Amino acid sequence: MDAGCGDGYFSLTASVIVGSDGKVYAIDIYETSIDTLRKVISDRSISNLEAITADITGKTPLASESIDICLLANVLHGFVENREVEGVLKEITRVLKAGATLAVVDFKKISNTPGPPLSIRLNPDQVSAIITPYHHRKKKVIEVGPYHYVAVFNKE
């Protein structure tokens, strides 16, 4: 599941990675973004990617404990800023299987670099403090380029 997928950049890559044996759910609240992704899915005849318009801060149409991996890419800081973390993490926890992976990609807290304002960026320790109360155990943090890191968690 790509939660807060936007135009589906990561979702499209994930659909290639999981291949015909897997399924990717791309979820975003913005209908325009989902419509754009649906057109790409149709144009490319992608059969393992489903684009869903839904508010990840509430209940999505996904079944409980149905997801192996959830990606939150460049969106957690926005959920924090908008005070939507509780809804998002409750829903993610609901749909993830026991032992499943939650990967949080976000911008490093570095001045004068691309991304959101420095004041709302989260460092990996802040991300861990936000995620772990929702029954996710931190596995590792990896730097992914000059501007991003990924914090990886497993659902307990």
C-alpha positions as CSV (number, residue, x, y, z in Angstrom):
1,M,0.0,0.0,0.0
2,D,1.3,3.4,-1.0
3,A,-0.6,5.7,1.5
4,G,-0.8,9.3,0.3
5,C,0.4,8.2,-3.1
6,G,-0.1,11.4,-5.0
7,D,0.4,10.8,-8.7
8,G,1.6,7.2,-8.0
9,Y,5.3,7.5,-8.8
10,F,6.2,5.0,-6.1
11,S,3.1,2.9,-6.7
12,L,4.1,2.4,-10.3
13,T,7.6,1.2,-9.3
14,A,6.1,-1.0,-6.6
15,S,3.9,-2.7,-9.2
16,V,7.0,-3.7,-11.2
17,I,8.7,-5.0,-8.1
18,V,5.8,-7.2,-6.9
19,G,5.1,-8.5,-10.4
20,S,2.2,-10.6,-11.3
21,D,2.2,-12.4,-8.0
22,G,1.5,-9.2,-6.0
23,K,-1.0,-6.4,-5.7
24,V,-0.3,-2.7,-5.0
25,Y,-2.9,-0.3,-3.6
26,A,-2.3,3.3,-4.2
27,I,-4.4,5.5,-1.9
28,D,-4.8,9.3,-1.9
29,I,-7.6,11.7,-0.9
30,Y,-7.1,13.8,-4.1
31,E,-9.4,12.6,-6.9
32,T,-7.4,14.4,-9.5
33,S,-4.2,12.5,-8.5
34,I,-6.0,9.2,-8.5
35,D,-7.6,9.9,-11.9
36,T,-4.2,10.7,-13.4
37,L,-2.8,7.4,-12.0
38,R,-5.8,5.5,-13.2
39,K,-5.1,6.8,-16.7
40,V,-1.5,5.6,-16.5
41,I,-2.6,2.2,-15.3
42,S,-5.0,1.9,-18.2
43,D,-2.6,3.2,-20.8
44,R,0.1,0.8,-19.6
45,S,-2.3,-2.1,-19.0
46,I,-1.1,-2.6,-15.5
47,S,-3.1,-5.3,-13.8
48,N,-1.6,-5.4,-10.3
49,L,-2.1,-1.8,-9.3
50,E,-5.3,-0.4,-7.9
51,A,-5.7,3.4,-7.5
52,I,-8.2,4.2,-4.7
53,T,-9.6,7.6,-3.7
54,A,-9.8,7.4,0.1
55,D,-9.0,9.4,3.1
56,I,-6.2,7.5,4.9
57,T,-6.9,9.5,8.1
58,G,-10.2,7.4,8.3
59,K,-11.2,4.0,7.3
60,T,-10.2,2.9,3.8
61,P,-11.9,0.1,1.8
62,L,-9.0,-2.3,2.5
63,A,-9.6,-5.4,4.6
64,S,-8.1,-5.6,8.1
65,E,-4.7,-7.4,8.2
66,S,-4.5,-7.6,4.4
67,I,-1.3,-5.6,3.6
68,D,2.3,-6.8,3.8
69,I,4.1,-3.5,3.3
70,C,2.9,0.1,3.7
71,L,4.9,3.0,2.2
72,L,4.5,6.6,3.6
73,A,6.7,8.6,1.2
74,N,7.1,12.3,1.9
75,V,3.8,12.6,3.7
76,L,4.2,11.9,7.4
77,H,5.4,15.5,8.1
78,G,2.1,16.7,6.6
79,F,0.0,14.4,8.7
80,V,1.8,15.6,11.8
81,E,1.4,19.3,10.8
82,N,-2.3,18.8,10.2
83,R,-2.7,16.8,13.4
84,E,-3.9,13.7,11.5
85,V,-1.3,11.2,12.8
86,E,-3.7,9.3,15.0
87,G,-6.2,8.5,12.3
88,V,-3.5,7.6,9.7
89,L,-1.6,5.3,12.0
90,K,-4.7,3.6,13.4
91,E,-5.8,2.8,9.8
92,I,-2.3,1.7,8.7
93,T,-2.1,-0.5,11.8
94,R,-5.5,-2.0,11.0
95,V,-4.7,-3.0,7.5
96,L,-1.2,-4.3,8.1
97,K,-0.6,-8.0,8.8
98,A,1.3,-8.9,12.0
99,G,5.0,-8.6,11.2
100,A,4.3,-6.4,8.2
101,T,6.6,-3.6,7.2
102,L,5.9,0.1,7.5
103,A,8.4,2.2,5.6
104,V,8.5,6.0,6.2
105,V,10.4,8.0,3.7
106,D,10.9,11.6,4.5
107,F,13.1,14.6,4.0
108,K,16.2,15.0,6.1
109,K,16.1,18.0,8.5
110,I,18.7,20.0,6.6
111,S,18.4,23.7,5.7
112,N,18.3,25.0,2.2
113,T,17.4,21.7,0.5
114,P,14.3,20.7,-1.5
115,G,11.2,19.8,0.5
116,P,8.9,21.2,3.0
117,P,9.8,24.0,5.4
118,L,12.5,22.9,7.9
119,S,10.2,23.7,10.8
120,I,7.9,20.7,9.9
121,R,10.5,18.2,8.9
122,L,11.0,15.2,11.1
123,N,14.2,13.5,12.0
124,P,14.3,9.7,12.4
125,D,14.0,9.8,16.2
126,Q,10.9,12.0,15.9
127,V,9.5,9.5,13.4
128,S,10.2,6.6,15.7
129,A,8.5,8.5,18.6
130,I,5.4,9.0,16.4
131,I,5.2,5.5,15.0
132,T,6.2,3.1,17.9
133,P,3.1,3.9,20.1
134,Y,1.0,2.3,17.4
135,H,2.6,-1.2,17.9
136,H,5.4,-0.9,15.4
137,R,9.0,-1.7,16.3
138,K,11.8,0.2,14.6
139,K,14.0,-2.0,12.5
140,K,16.4,0.4,10.9
141,V,17.0,3.8,9.3
142,I,18.7,4.1,6.0
143,E,19.9,7.2,4.1
144,V,18.5,7.2,0.6
145,G,20.2,10.0,-1.2
146,P,21.3,13.5,-0.1
147,Y,17.8,14.7,0.9
148,H,15.9,11.6,2.2
149,Y,16.0,8.8,4.7
150,V,13.7,5.8,5.2
151,A,12.7,4.6,8.7
152,V,11.6,0.9,8.6
153,F,9.3,-0.5,11.2
154,N,7.6,-3.9,11.7
155,K,4.1,-4.3,13.1
156,E,4.2,-6.2,16.4
